[in-house]
Amino acid sequence: MGAMELQWIQQEEMRAKLKWLMFLRVVIVTVLLGASIVLQVGYGHIGKTTTSFSYLIASTYCLTIVYSLLLNRLKSLTLFAYVQIFFDLIFETLLVYLTGGIESPFSPFYMITSIAASVILGWKGGSLTASMASILFGLLVDLQYFGFLPETGASTYSNRETLYFLFLNVVGFLTVAYLSGGLAEKLSLTRERLKEKAAGLAELKAFHEHVVQSMSTGLMTTGLSGGITSFNRAAEEIIGYRYGEVRERPWWEIFGSPDLKELISAEKPLMEPFRFDRECRRKDGGPLVLGMTVSPLKNEEGQQIGGVWIFQDLTRIRKMEMEIEHKKRLATIGEMAAGMAHEIRNPLASLSGSMQVLSRDPRLDDEESHRLMEIALQETERLNSIITAFLLYARPSPLNKKRWDINQLVRDTLSLLRKGKEYQDNIDIQLNLASGELEAVVDADQIRQVFWNLSINACQAMPQGGRLLVITRPVTMRSDKKSPETAWIEVTFSDNGQGIQKEHMDKIFYPFFTTKDRGSGLGLSIVHRVIETHQGRVHVESQPGEGTRFFLLLPVGEMTTPVRLEKSRSH
């Protein structure tokens, strides 16, 4: 708490005390006014003392009105309090004088003012007030005793009794001031300690709330009936609901687990933490896999009053596990297939050589025999190219990484494409390359193969012609929220061809998957494998009948660990 804020709080407390003092003054003066009216009615006449008494009451009312007007305008409220108490003492002295001096029944009013001063100004203010009251009361008695002030009533006290009662009153004033001041100081100290404890408790509560809201895992509490009683920020982000939307709702309705609603109940308390995985839906309908742990929530007496739930979003982890399992299966199949391919390739080479020798045999001079032999040679060559491509996918050669200009690799590949048989004149090739050199550490031959496969794929998707657009640009992204940004190169191959059907999108990188009448179905598989070995990423977007875009991300430098990209791209 800052000094300015503390000063403002003290000012407000003093202002509240002064309001209380003014209210007490009005109450006392009003009671006195009522008593004056009763006396006037009882005696049936108005004397000089009664008139003076009425003027005194009216003056006090006027002063109180002035006090109330100045209360919110003055800055020095402590001085303002001393001024009010001083005039109260003057009022009480005049009241005592008008009602009999030392024999006045209103001399205890000095004590009331001393108590009020102690409450408002502390022990010091109460002591000063009691001392001033003693001086004013003693001065009044002396002035009356020595004849400087006219007597307002016939005194029945002797000199000794007058001195005795004066002494008793002064001792009473000071004693009350001392006791009330001490009590006020203790109350003030207790109040300050309570404020400190309240502030500490509020700070602890805020810290606890900050810890709960800063957790990266979802945290939820429920009652024995299953109603949700708290929900932290991570829980809101994971499940998609705000706390106000789930408050007091049964947890199993939100998490789609009606079969587990008896997990916690008054009849069946939870004895120990229980963990389980649950598939459910976010508020927006998206799939969600949660790892949930529920523990008993107990009160001070050890009785269970609900449950504490901690849950994590395992959707991405589960997907990664499935991908890893899929890759393991593919790796096993690939190893088996690669071995078979080697076994097939050796006799295939012998078969191809034998057919070439036979094709030159003069005994095969008829046209049909030559045609059949040509077909056999072509199919042998095609089978050999398929096996070569498959071996490139299943057992890629070791990377020969060097620093290359990606823009130049794109230009080289497209120059070869224009001379290839897949290219047609009705295909418009457009380049939108980043200015200058765009260097990355890659295996040039393998990256050219990637660019070639994607270019051939685009040409085959546009049999009636179209546009192939290749874009390169530098980008920066983070592997996670805490890691620094790293430099990447994005290469986009975009065509306006036939597009890919939605049901085929998850299979296009599978080996031997193809929807074409020709081709091995290994082109995109090789693209995926090469980019993966370069620790990059490949992403595809397609709309049937509108075209396809492949996004390749390559790290600029050597990467020691694979990077999980979380930053969404907008194109």
C-alpha positions in Angstrom: 0.0 0.0 0.0 1.5 3.4 -1.0 1.9 6.4 1.2 -0.7 8.4 -0.6 -3.3 5.6 -0.3 -2.5 5.2 3.4 -2.9 8.9 4.0 -6.2 8.9 2.1 -7.5 6.0 4.3 -6.5 7.9 7.5 -8.2 11.0 6.3 -11.4 9.1 5.6 -11.3 7.5 9.1 -10.8 10.9 10.7 -13.7 12.3 8.7 -15.9 9.4 9.8 -15.0 10.1 13.5 -15.8 13.7 13.2 -19.2 12.9 11.7 -19.8 10.7 14.7 -18.8 13.6 17.0 -21.2 16.0 15.3 -24.0 13.5 15.5 -23.4 13.0 19.2 -23.3 16.7 19.8 -26.6 17.2 18.0 -28.2 14.4 20.1 -27.0 15.9 23.4 -28.1 19.4 22.4 -31.5 18.2 21.3 -32.0 16.4 24.6 -31.0 19.6 26.4 -33.5 21.6 24.2 -36.2 19.1 25.1 -35.4 19.5 28.8 -35.5 23.2 28.5 -39.0 23.1 26.9 -40.2 20.8 29.7 -38.9 23.2 32.3 -40.5 26.2 30.7 -43.9 24.4 30.5 -43.6 23.2 34.0 -42.8 26.6 35.6 -45.0 28.6 33.2 -42.5 31.4 32.7 -39.2 32.1 30.9 -36.4 33.4 33.0 -33.1 35.1 32.1 -31.2 31.8 32.6 -33.6 29.9 30.4 -33.2 32.5 27.6 -29.4 32.3 27.8 -29.7 28.6 27.8 -31.7 28.7 24.6 -29.2 31.0 23.0 -26.5 28.6 23.9 -28.3 25.7 22.3 -29.1 27.6 19.2 -25.4 28.7 18.9 -24.4 25.0 19.1 -26.8 24.0 16.3 -25.4 26.8 14.1 -21.8 25.8 14.8 -22.6 22.2 14.0 -24.0 23.3 10.7 -20.8 25.2 9.9 -18.8 22.2 10.9 -20.7 19.9 8.5 -20.1 22.4 5.6 -16.4 22.6 6.3 -15.9 18.9 6.9 -15.3 17.9 3.2 -13.4 21.1 2.3 -10.6 21.1 4.9 -7.4 19.1 4.6 -6.2 19.4 8.2 -8.9 17.4 9.9 -6.8 16.9 13.1 -6.7 20.7 13.7 -10.4 20.8 12.8 -11.1 18.2 15.5 -9.2 20.2 18.1 -11.2 23.3 17.2 -14.5 21.5 17.6 -13.5 20.0 20.9 -12.3 23.4 22.2 -15.7 25.0 21.3 -17.4 22.1 23.0 -15.5 22.8 26.2 -16.5 26.5 26.0 -20.2 25.4 25.4 -20.0 23.1 28.5 -18.4 25.8 30.6 -21.1 28.2 29.8 -23.7 25.5 30.4 -22.2 24.7 33.8 -22.1 28.4 34.7 -25.8 28.9 33.7 -26.9 25.9 35.7 -25.2 26.5 39.1 -21.5 26.5 38.6 -19.8 24.0 40.9 -23.2 22.6 41.8 -24.2 22.2 38.2 -25.4 18.7 37.2 -23.8 19.1 33.8 -20.2 19.1 34.8 -19.9 15.3 33.7 -20.2 16.6 30.1 -16.5 17.5 30.4 -15.9 13.8 30.8 -17.9 12.9 27.7 -15.9 15.4 25.7 -12.6 13.9 27.1 -13.7 10.4 26.1 -14.7 11.7 22.6 -11.3 13.4 22.2 -9.5 10.2 23.3 -11.4 8.2 20.7 -10.8 10.7 17.9 -7.3 12.1 18.8 -5.9 9.3 20.9 -4.4 9.5 24.4 -2.6 12.8 23.8 -5.8 14.5 22.6 -7.8 13.1 25.5 -5.2 14.3 28.0 -5.1 17.8 26.5 -8.9 18.0 26.5 -9.1 16.9 30.2 -6.5 19.4 31.2 -8.3 22.2 29.3 -11.6 21.1 30.9 -9.9 21.2 34.4 -8.5 24.7 33.7 -11.9 26.1 32.4 -13.9 24.5 35.3 -11.4 25.7 37.9 -11.3 29.2 36.4 -15.1 29.3 36.4 -15.3 28.3 40.1 -12.5 30.8 41.0 -14.2 33.7 39.2 -17.5 32.9 40.9 -15.9 32.4 44.3 -14.0 35.7 44.2 -17.1 37.6 42.8 -15.8 38.3 39.3 -18.9 36.5 37.9 -22.3 36.8 39.3 -23.8 33.8 41.0 -26.4 32.0 39.0 -27.8 30.3 42.0 -27.5 30.3 45.8 -24.5 28.1 46.7 -24.9 25.7 49.7 -21.2 24.6 49.7 -18.7 25.9 52.3 -15.2 26.9 51.2 -13.8 23.6 52.1 -16.6 21.7 50.3 -16.1 23.9 47.2 -12.4 23.1 47.1 -13.2 19.4 47.7 -15.7 19.2 44.9 -13.4 21.1 42.6 -10.6 18.6 43.3 -12.9 15.6 42.7 -14.1 17.0 39.4 -10.5 17.7 38.2 -9.3 14.2 39.3 -12.4 12.7 37.6 -11.7 14.6 34.3 -8.1 13.5 34.2 -8.8 9.9 35.3 -11.5 9.4 32.7 -9.2 10.9 30.1 -6.3 8.6 31.1 -8.5 5.5 31.1 -10.4 6.3 27.9 -7.1 7.4 26.2 -5.5 4.1 27.1 -8.5 2.2 25.9 -8.6 4.1 22.7 -4.9 3.4 22.1 -5.5 -0.3 22.6 -8.5 -0.2 20.3 -6.5 1.6 17.7 -3.6 -0.9 18.0 -6.1 -3.8 17.8 -7.7 -2.1 14.8 -4.3 -1.8 13.1 -3.4 -5.4 13.8 -6.7 -6.5 12.4 -6.1 -4.4 9.3 -2.6 -5.9 8.9 -4.1 -9.4 9.3 -6.9 -8.6 6.9 -4.4 -7.2 4.4 -2.2 -10.3 4.8 -5.2 -12.5 4.4 -6.3 -10.6 1.3 -2.7 -10.8 -0.1 -2.5 -14.5 0.6 -5.9 -15.0 -1.0 -4.8 -13.0 -4.1 -1.6 -15.0 -4.3 -3.5 -18.2 -4.0 -5.9 -17.0 -6.7 -2.9 -16.0 -8.9 -1.3 -19.4 -8.5 -4.5 -21.2 -9.4 -5.1 -19.0 -12.4 -1.5 -19.2 -13.6 -1.5 -23.1 -13.7 -1.2 -24.5 -17.1 -3.3 -27.5 -16.1 -7.1 -27.3 -15.6 -8.2 -27.0 -11.9 -11.8 -27.6 -10.8 -13.6 -28.2 -7.6 -17.0 -29.8 -7.1 -19.4 -30.5 -4.3 -20.6 -33.9 -3.2 -23.6 -33.5 -5.5 -21.2 -33.0 -8.5 -21.9 -29.3 -9.0 -18.9 -27.3 -10.1 -17.8 -24.7 -7.5 -14.6 -23.3 -9.1 -12.9 -23.3 -12.5 -9.5 -21.8 -13.2 -8.4 -20.0 -16.4 -6.6 -23.0 -17.9 -9.8 -25.1 -17.4 -11.8 -22.5 -19.3 -9.2 -22.5 -22.2 -9.1 -26.3 -22.4 -12.9 -27.0 -22.3 -14.0 -23.8 -23.9 -16.6 -22.8 -21.2 -16.5 -19.8 -18.9 -16.9 -20.4 -15.2 -20.2 -18.5 -15.2 -21.5 -21.1 -17.8 -20.6 -24.1 -15.7 -21.1 -22.9 -12.1 -23.2 -25.4 -10.1 -23.7 -27.6 -13.2 -22.9 -31.3 -12.8 -19.4 -32.0 -13.9 -20.3 -35.0 -15.9 -22.6 -32.9 -18.2 -19.7 -30.7 -19.1 -17.1 -33.5 -19.6 -19.5 -36.0 -21.1 -19.0 -38.7 -18.4 -22.5 -39.7 -17.1 -21.1 -43.2 -16.3 -18.8 -41.7 -13.7 -21.3 -39.4 -11.9 -21.2 -41.6 -8.9 -17.4 -41.2 -8.6 -18.0 -38.7 -5.8 -21.1 -38.6 -3.6 -22.2 -38.2 -0.1 -23.1 -41.9 0.1 -19.8 -43.0 -1.5 -16.9 -40.8 -0.4 -13.6 -40.9 -2.4 -10.9 -42.5 -0.3 -7.9 -41.8 -2.5 -7.0 -40.0 -5.7 -8.3 -41.6 -8.9 -6.9 -41.0 -12.4 -8.6 -41.8 -15.7 -8.6 -40.6 -19.3 -11.7 -39.3 -21.0 -12.7 -38.4 -24.5 -15.1 -35.5 -24.6 -16.0 -32.5 -26.6 -15.2 -28.8 -26.3 -17.9 -26.2 -26.2 -17.4 -25.6 -29.9 -17.7 -29.4 -30.6 -14.0 -30.0 -31.1 -12.7 -33.4 -30.0 -10.8 -33.5 -26.7 -8.8 -36.1 -24.8 -8.3 -35.3 -21.1 -6.2 -36.9 -18.5 -8.1 -36.3 -15.2 -7.2 -36.9 -11.6 -9.7 -36.4 -8.8 -8.8 -36.1 -5.1 -11.1 -35.7 -2.1 -11.7 -32.2 -0.9 -11.9 -32.1 2.9 -12.8 -29.4 5.5 -10.9 -28.6 8.7 -12.5 -31.6 10.5 -11.4 -34.0 7.8 -14.8 -34.6 6.4 -15.1 -34.9 2.6 -17.1 -31.9 1.1 -16.3 -32.5 -2.5 -13.6 -33.2 -5.0 -10.5 -31.4 -6.5 -10.0 -32.1 -10.2 -6.8 -31.6 -12.1 -6.9 -32.3 -15.9 -4.7 -31.9 -18.9 -5.3 -31.7 -22.6 -3.9 -34.9 -24.0 -5.3 -34.4 -27.5 -2.1 -33.5 -29.1 -0.1 -36.1 -27.1 -2.6 -38.8 -28.1 -2.3 -37.7 -31.7 1.5 -37.7 -31.6 1.4 -41.2 -30.0 -0.8 -42.4 -32.9 1.5 -40.8 -35.4 4.6 -42.4 -33.7 2.8 -45.8 -33.7 1.9 -45.3 -37.4 5.5 -44.4 -38.2 6.7 -47.5 -36.4 4.4 -49.7 -38.4 5.4 -47.9 -41.6 9.1 -48.3 -40.7 8.6 -52.0 -40.1 6.8 -52.4 -43.4 9.4 -50.2 -45.1 12.3 -52.4 -43.9 10.5 -55.5 -45.0 9.6 -54.0 -48.4 13.1 -52.6 -48.9 14.5 -56.0 -48.4 12.0 -57.4 -50.8 12.8 -54.6 -53.3 16.4 -55.5 -53.3 15.6 -59.1 -53.8 13.3 -58.2 -56.7 15.7 -55.7 -58.2 18.6 -58.2 -58.8 16.6 -60.7 -60.9 14.9 -57.7 -62.5 18.2 -56.5 -63.8 19.1 -59.9 -65.1 15.7 -60.1 -66.8 16.1 -56.7 -68.3 19.5 -57.5 -69.7 18.3 -60.8 -71.1 15.4 -59.2 -72.9 17.7 -56.6 -74.4 19.9 -59.3 -75.8 16.9 -61.2 -77.1 15.6 -58.0 -78.7 18.7 -58.0 -80.9 18.3 -61.6 -81.9 17.9 -61.8 -85.7 15.5 -64.7 -85.3 12.9 -62.3 -83.8 12.4 -60.5 -87.0 8.6 -60.2 -87.1 6.9 -56.9 -86.0 4.7 -58.5 -83.3 7.7 -60.0 -81.5 9.5 -56.7 -81.5 6.4 -54.9 -80.1 6.0 -57.4 -77.3 9.7 -57.2 -76.5 9.5 -53.3 -76.4 6.5 -53.5 -74.0 8.4 -55.9 -71.8 11.4 -53.6 -71.7 9.3 -50.5 -70.9 7.5 -52.3 -68.1 10.8 -53.5 -66.7 12.1 -50.0 -66.8 8.9 -48.7 -65.1 9.2 -51.4 -62.4 12.8 -50.5 -61.9 12.0 -46.8 -61.4 9.3 -47.7 -58.9 11.7 -49.8 -56.9 14.3 -47.0 -57.1 11.8 -44.4 -55.8 10.6 -46.8 -53.1 14.2 -47.4 -51.9 14.7 -43.6 -51.8 11.6 -43.4 -49.5 12.4 -46.5 -47.4 16.2 -46.1 -47.1 17.1 -42.6 -48.0 20.8 -41.9 -48.6 22.7 -40.1 -45.8 22.2 -36.3 -46.0 25.0 -34.3 -47.6 24.1 -30.9 -46.1 25.6 -27.7 -47.3 24.5 -24.1 -47.4 22.4 -23.5 -50.5 20.3 -20.8 -52.0 16.8 -22.1 -52.0 15.7 -19.6 -54.7 18.4 -21.1 -57.0 17.3 -24.6 -56.3 13.7 -23.6 -57.3 14.9 -22.0 -60.5 17.0 -25.1 -61.4 14.1 -27.4 -60.8 11.6 -25.4 -62.9 14.1 -25.0 -65.7 14.3 -28.8 -65.9 10.5 -29.0 -65.6 10.0 -26.9 -68.7 12.1 -29.4 -70.7 10.3 -32.4 -69.3 7.5 -34.4 -70.9 5.0 -33.5 -68.1 5.2 -29.8 -68.9 2.6 -28.4 -71.4 2.6 -25.0 -73.0 -0.8 -24.2 -71.5 0.7 -24.3 -68.0 1.8 -20.9 -66.8 4.7 -21.1 -64.3 5.0 -18.0 -62.1 7.7 -17.2 -59.5 7.4 -15.0 -56.5 10.8 -15.4 -54.8 12.2 -13.5 -51.9 14.6 -10.8 -52.8 18.3 -11.7 -52.6 19.7 -15.0 -51.6 17.6 -17.3 -49.3 20.1 -19.6 -47.8 19.5 -22.8 -45.8 21.6 -25.8 -44.8 20.1 -28.6 -46.9 20.9 -31.6 -49.1 20.5 -30.0 -52.5 19.8 -33.2 -54.4 17.0 -34.2 -52.1 15.5 -30.8 -51.9 15.5 -30.6 -55.8 13.7 -34.0 -55.7 11.1 -32.5 -53.4 10.6 -29.5 -55.7 10.5 -31.8 -58.7 7.9 -34.1 -57.2 5.6 -31.2 -56.2 6.0 -29.5 -59.6 5.2 -32.8 -61.5 2.2 -33.3 -59.1 0.9 -29.8 -60.0 1.3 -30.3 -63.7 -0.5 -33.7 -63.6 -3.4 -32.0 -61.6 -3.8 -29.5 -64.5 -4.4 -31.6 -67.7 -6.3 -28.8 -69.3 -3.6 -26.2 -68.4 -3.5 -23.7 -65.5 -1.1 -21.8 -63.3 1.8 -23.1 -61.1 2.8 -20.4 -58.6 6.0 -20.9 -56.5 6.6 -18.5 -53.6 9.6 -18.3 -51.2 9.8 -16.1 -48.1 11.7 -16.0 -44.8 9.6 -16.5 -41.7 10.3 -16.6 -37.9 8.4 -18.8 -35.4 8.7 -20.2 -31.9 8.8 -23.9 -31.0 6.8 -23.0 -27.9 5.7 -19.9 -26.0 8.9 -19.7 -23.9 11.5 -20.4 -26.6 13.1 -17.7 -28.7 12.1 -17.1 -32.3 14.0 -19.1 -35.0 14.5 -18.4 -38.7 12.8 -20.6 -41.3 12.2 -20.6 -45.0 8.7 -21.2 -46.4 8.3 -22.5 -49.9 4.8 -22.7 -51.4 3.7 -24.6 -54.5 0.3 -23.6 -55.6 -1.8 -24.7 -58.5 -5.4 -24.2 -59.7 -5.9 -27.7 -60.8 -8.3 -30.5 -59.8 -7.7 -30.3 -56.1 -7.7 -33.2 -53.6 -10.9 -34.8 -52.2 -11.4 -34.3 -48.5 -11.5 -38.0 -47.8 -8.0 -38.4 -49.4 -6.3 -35.6 -47.4 -5.1 -37.9 -44.6 -3.7 -40.4 -47.0 -1.8 -38.4 -49.6 1.6 -38.9 -47.8 1.1 -42.7 -47.5 3.4 -44.7 -49.8 1.8 -46.1 -52.9 -1.4 -44.1 -52.4 -2.5 -42.5 -55.6 -5.7 -41.5 -57.4 -4.1 -41.2 -60.8 -4.1 -43.8 -63.6 -0.3 -43.5 -63.7 2.5 -43.0 -61.2 3.9 -45.0 -58.3 2.1 -43.1 -55.5 5.5 -42.4 -53.9 6.1 -38.8 -55.0 4.4 -37.1 -52.0 5.7 -39.8 -49.6 9.2 -38.9 -50.7 8.4 -35.2 -50.2 7.2 -35.9 -46.6 10.2 -38.1 -45.8 12.8 -35.7 -47.1 11.3 -32.6 -45.4 11.0 -34.7 -42.2 14.7 -35.7 -42.3 15.6 -32.0 -42.7 13.6 -31.4 -39.5 11.1 -29.3 -41.4 7.4 -29.4 -41.9 5.0 -29.9 -44.8 1.4 -28.7 -44.8 -1.2 -29.0 -47.5 -4.5 -27.1 -48.2 -6.8 -28.1 -51.0 -10.3 -27.5 -52.3 -11.7 -29.9 -54.9 -12.1 -28.1 -58.3 -10.1 -25.0 -57.1 -6.5 -26.2 -56.6 -3.9 -27.3 -54.0 -1.2 -25.5 -52.1 1.8 -27.3 -50.5 3.6 -25.3 -47.8 7.2 -26.4 -47.0 9.0 -25.1 -44.0 12.8 -25.6 -43.8 15.0 -24.5 -40.9 17.7 -22.0 -42.0 20.4 -23.6 -39.9 21.2 -26.9 -38.3 18.5 -28.0 -35.8 19.5 -30.2 -32.9 15.9 -31.2 -32.0 12.7 -31.4 -34.0 10.5 -28.3 -33.6 6.8 -28.4 -33.0 5.2 -25.5 -34.8 2.3 -23.9 -33.1 2.1 -20.7 -35.0 -0.8 -20.6 -37.5 -0.1 -19.4 -41.0 -2.3 -17.0 -43.0 -2.0 -16.9 -46.8 
